[in-house]
């Protein structure tokens, strides 16, 4: 055994995100007053600390990598599907029929648990998940891409000319060689036209995927005939635009000119219809890959939450003061939270003191049960570096004596050391040194952290052949 000497961490080969500094700690009372202070919210659910608000989840994980997603491996980024499809003004997830049936069974089990009749539940779910007709007149799911230019064609006959149309023969686009039909005096929809469009062309417009259509021309007569509600003057004089309060003539309020839109109260999905199944023609459509998709309401929505360990939650509350933990809609004080965590997790005060120590040293401790230890130490965070140390926490008195929290035999210690070495990490024993005069009453308060000392020791295997090689090199 040797005293701990921190080695340079091993950086990951591929990093897909930028490093954001963790929560700042004010150095003085003046800095604390100037710093904008925001308190996030967490709840105790079945002896676990859960964060529900999406904005709070992103902030807590992004600034220090606290917690993990309950449905994800680490970062809370669970999604209902990996495939999404643009339909009109919406982007909907595409899921398989089996996954949709699984969610339907989840909803059925929840309703049956409420003592509802099974026949009524089945009828209720059948009415709730009826296919929904989508308006595809203004948007299309299939686009032909040629390099950087996108040419959209209207529905027509085999030659590409609109059915029952009269006029000149269609010309061809210089960029994509598709047939186009420019109207007389109108601007061409194809990026290869003579007149350059202000937006919609990916070569010149970085927001073409958000605003593919050309903006409507300003109607001077409409501006001259409408008053501004804010300035009590004509729009043509005050310079304001037609807003929600001053509507265009002939357009009823709250009506979408692109047709009926999906309600924002539900989550909609595109279900892949199995082959040979009877489908409703008005509620389904085919994509360019031949998939038959049906739009339905998601009967059971699974939401991603952030789960904090007890040490992480108390560090955010006690050390940083940026988290408030609620139980039964009541916020818990720091002293009460300390008592609750001590009753839930044995030796919580010991593991928290180690967690607090390493966080103050700049490390990111995460749970180490996967490798048989208490913590894994990361430099900056898991996305940037591999874990450098596997930490086992022990509590001793000032004479380095005391009942071991995890009694090791030579065999178990050698096994843990070999496992740690096989995953390119080092085994560290972290001793929490407790003063001899500290009583149990003092341990019932988080102020006991001030009197604790910490000593780290690195455990390494002695390999005779490696030592002979190093001596020969010297």
JOKA-V404772 format. One record per residue. N is the residue number from 1. RES is the residue in one letter. PHI is phi in whole degrees, 0 to 359 (999 if undefined). D_CENTER is the distance of its C-alpha to the mean C-alpha in whole Angstrom. Layout:
# JOKA-V404772
<<N;RES;PHI;D_CENTER> <N;RES;PHI;D_CENTER>>
This chain:
# JOKA-V404772
<<1;X;999;42> <2;X;216;41> <3;X;295;40> <4;X;294;36> <5;X;238;36> <6;X;291;33> <7;X;264;32> <8;X;294;30> <9;X;288;27> <10;X;266;26> <11;X;283;23> <12;X;290;21> <13;X;291;23> <14;X;235;20> <15;X;239;17> <16;X;250;14> <17;X;212;13> <18;X;268;15> <19;X;279;16> <20;X;247;16> <21;X;301;18> <22;X;290;18> <23;X;301;19> <24;X;288;22> <25;X;250;25> <26;X;295;28> <27;X;276;32> <28;X;213;34> <29;X;294;34> <30;X;292;35> <31;X;296;31> <32;X;293;30> <33;X;287;31> <34;X;285;30> <35;X;282;27> <36;X;289;24> <37;X;252;23> <38;X;226;20> <39;X;253;20> <40;X;273;17> <41;X;239;17> <42;X;225;17> <43;X;228;19> <44;X;267;21> <45;X;233;21> <46;X;52;23> <47;X;66;24> <48;X;239;20> <49;X;263;18> <50;X;239;15> <51;X;250;13> <52;X;258;12> <53;X;293;11> <54;X;300;8> <55;X;294;10> <56;X;292;11> <57;X;298;8> <58;X;295;7> <59;X;290;10> <60;X;292;11> <61;X;281;9> <62;X;287;10> <63;X;251;14> <64;X;121;15> <65;X;56;12> <66;X;274;13> <67;X;77;13> <68;X;208;11> <69;X;289;8> <70;X;288;11> <71;X;247;11> <72;X;246;9> <73;X;291;12> <74;X;214;10> <75;X;296;7> <76;X;287;5> <77;X;227;3> <78;X;294;7> <79;X;228;8> <80;X;295;12> <81;X;203;13> <82;X;268;13> <83;X;250;16> <84;X;231;16> <85;X;226;19> <86;X;279;20> <87;X;236;23> <88;X;53;25> <89;X;260;22> <90;X;235;20> <91;X;242;17> <92;X;251;17> <93;X;282;16> <94;X;252;19> <95;X;235;19> <96;X;281;22> <97;X;294;25> <98;X;294;25> <99;X;293;21> <100;X;293;22> <101;X;296;25> <102;X;296;23> <103;X;293;21> <104;X;295;24> <105;X;292;26> <106;X;299;23> <107;X;295;24> <108;X;295;28> <109;X;296;28> <110;X;294;26> <111;X;290;29> <112;X;293;32> <113;X;292;31> <114;X;271;32> <115;X;66;35> <116;X;272;35> <117;X;293;38> <118;X;296;36> <119;X;294;38> <120;X;293;37> <121;X;295;33> <122;X;296;34> <123;X;293;35> <124;X;296;32> <125;X;291;30> <126;X;295;32> <127;X;289;32> <128;X;286;28> <129;X;252;27> <130;X;292;30> <131;X;300;29> <132;X;251;28> <133;X;281;30> <134;X;259;28> <135;X;268;30> <136;X;255;30> <137;X;286;33> <138;X;262;31> <139;X;227;28> <140;X;224;28> <141;X;266;26> <142;X;243;28> <143;X;229;29> <144;X;263;31> <145;X;249;30> <146;X;233;33> <147;X;66;32> <148;X;265;30> <149;X;257;32> <150;X;238;31> <151;X;244;34> <152;X;261;34> <153;X;251;37> <154;X;281;38> <155;X;290;39> <156;X;195;43> <157;X;274;45> <158;X;292;45> <159;X;278;46> <160;X;89;43> <161;X;269;46> <162;X;302;45> <163;X;295;47> <164;X;56;50> <165;X;254;50> <166;X;238;53> <167;X;135;53> <168;X;292;53> <169;X;295;51> <170;X;294;48> <171;X;264;47> <172;X;238;45> <173;X;284;42> <174;X;290;43> <175;X;272;39> <176;X;245;38> <177;X;60;42> <178;X;263;41> <179;X;283;43> <180;X;230;42> <181;X;227;44> <182;X;290;44> <183;X;282;46> <184;X;294;49> <185;X;78;48> <186;X;256;44> <187;X;276;42> <188;X;292;41> <189;X;280;37> <190;X;268;37> <191;X;294;36> <192;X;270;40> <193;X;293;42> <194;X;290;44> <195;X;269;42> <196;X;283;39> <197;X;282;36> <198;X;286;35> <199;X;211;31> <200;X;101;30> <201;X;263;31> <202;X;300;28> <203;X;289;31> <204;X;242;31> <205;X;239;28> <206;X;292;25> <207;X;252;23> <208;X;295;25> <209;X;288;23> <210;X;266;22> <211;X;231;25> <212;X;284;28> <213;X;264;31> <214;X;290;33> <215;X;297;33> <216;X;291;36> <217;X;293;39> <218;X;285;40> <219;X;267;43> <220;X;296;46> <221;X;295;48> <222;X;293;45> <223;X;294;44> <224;X;283;47> <225;X;255;48> <226;X;239;45> <227;X;260;44> <228;X;270;41> <229;X;287;41> <230;X;274;40> <231;X;255;43> <232;X;53;45> <233;X;211;46> <234;X;290;46> <235;X;299;43> <236;X;292;45> <237;X;266;46> <238;X;278;43> <239;X;89;41> <240;X;285;38> <241;X;259;36> <242;X;290;36> <243;X;256;34> <244;X;296;33> <245;X;280;36> <246;X;242;38> <247;X;269;38> <248;X;290;39> <249;X;297;42> <250;X;83;42> <251;X;248;38> <252;X;297;38> <253;X;292;35> <254;X;64;32> <255;X;251;33> <256;X;276;31> <257;X;289;33> <258;X;273;31> <259;X;110;32> <260;X;294;30> <261;X;252;26> <262;X;286;24> <263;X;290;23> <264;X;275;20> <265;X;279;21> <266;X;238;20> <267;X;256;17> <268;X;256;19> <269;X;226;19> <270;X;255;21> <271;X;269;23> <272;X;284;25> <273;X;282;29> <274;X;292;31> <275;X;293;34> <276;X;84;37> <277;X;276;35> <278;X;282;37> <279;X;234;34> <280;X;272;35> <281;X;297;36> <282;X;288;34> <283;X;251;31> <284;X;222;30> <285;X;205;30> <286;X;249;30> <287;X;260;28> <288;X;291;30> <289;X;266;29> <290;X;88;31> <291;X;288;28> <292;X;261;29> <293;X;243;26> <294;X;235;27> <295;X;274;25> <296;X;219;24> <297;X;280;22> <298;X;290;20> <299;X;286;22> <300;X;217;19> <301;X;265;16> <302;X;257;13> <303;X;253;11> <304;X;279;8> <305;X;242;9> <306;X;254;10> <307;X;254;13> <308;X;260;15> <309;X;290;19> <310;X;296;22> <311;X;294;22> <312;X;296;19> <313;X;297;19> <314;X;289;23> <315;X;295;23> <316;X;293;20> <317;X;280;23> <318;X;276;26> <319;X;275;26> <320;X;259;23> <321;X;64;24> <322;X;246;20> <323;X;222;19> <324;X;236;21> <325;X;258;21> <326;X;250;23> <327;X;222;25> <328;X;56;26> <329;X;64;25> <330;X;240;27> <331;X;289;26> <332;X;263;27> <333;X;286;29> <334;X;296;29> <335;X;295;32> <336;X;293;31> <337;X;295;28> <338;X;299;30> <339;X;294;32> <340;X;296;29> <341;X;292;28> <342;X;293;31> <343;X;285;32> <344;X;278;29> <345;X;239;29> <346;X;297;32> <347;X;59;32> <348;X;298;29> <349;X;298;31> <350;X;288;32> <351;X;293;28> <352;X;291;27> <353;X;300;30> <354;X;293;29> <355;X;297;25> <356;X;299;26> <357;X;295;29> <358;X;289;26> <359;X;297;24> <360;X;291;27> <361;X;277;28> <362;X;98;24> <363;X;273;23> <364;X;248;20> <365;X;280;21> <366;X;233;19> <367;X;300;20> <368;X;245;23> <369;X;297;24> <370;X;298;24> <371;X;248;26> <372;X;79;29> <373;X;233;28> <374;X;271;27> <375;X;221;24> <376;X;241;23> <377;X;259;23> <378;X;244;21> <379;X;274;22> <380;X;68;19> <381;X;167;16> <382;X;302;16> <383;X;292;14> <384;X;254;18> <385;X;226;20> <386;X;286;21> <387;X;297;23> <388;X;266;26> <389;X;225;27> <390;X;252;28> <391;X;254;29> <392;X;246;31> <393;X;263;32> <394;X;229;35> <395;X;242;37> <396;X;223;41> <397;X;266;44> <398;X;294;45> <399;X;269;47> <400;X;58;45> <401;X;239;46> <402;X;149;44> <403;X;291;43> <404;X;288;40> <405;X;291;37> <406;X;226;37> <407;X;295;40> <408;X;259;40> <409;X;259;43> <410;X;299;44> <411;X;290;43> <412;X;291;39> <413;X;292;39> <414;X;293;40> <415;X;294;37> <416;X;294;34> <417;X;295;35> <418;X;292;36> <419;X;298;32> <420;X;296;31> <421;X;292;33> <422;X;292;32> <423;X;257;28> <424;X;60;29> <425;X;228;29> <426;X;246;31> <427;X;271;32> <428;X;237;33> <429;X;260;34> <430;X;253;33> <431;X;263;36> <432;X;269;36> <433;X;268;39> <434;X;260;40> <435;X;299;44> <436;X;293;47> <437;X;266;47> <438;X;281;44> <439;X;261;44> <440;X;294;42> <441;X;296;42> <442;X;292;40> <443;X;292;38> <444;X;282;37> <445;X;236;36> <446;X;293;33> <447;X;293;35> <448;X;294;37> <449;X;299;34> <450;X;296;36> <451;X;260;39> <452;X;267;37> <453;X;247;38> <454;X;232;36> <455;X;228;37> <456;X;253;35> <457;X;224;37> <458;X;269;36> <459;X;256;38> <460;X;231;39> <461;X;279;41> <462;X;267;44> <463;X;245;45> <464;X;297;49> <465;X;296;49> <466;X;294;46> <467;X;293;48> <468;X;296;51> <469;X;294;49> <470;X;294;48> <471;X;293;52> <472;X;295;53> <473;X;293;51> <474;X;291;52>>
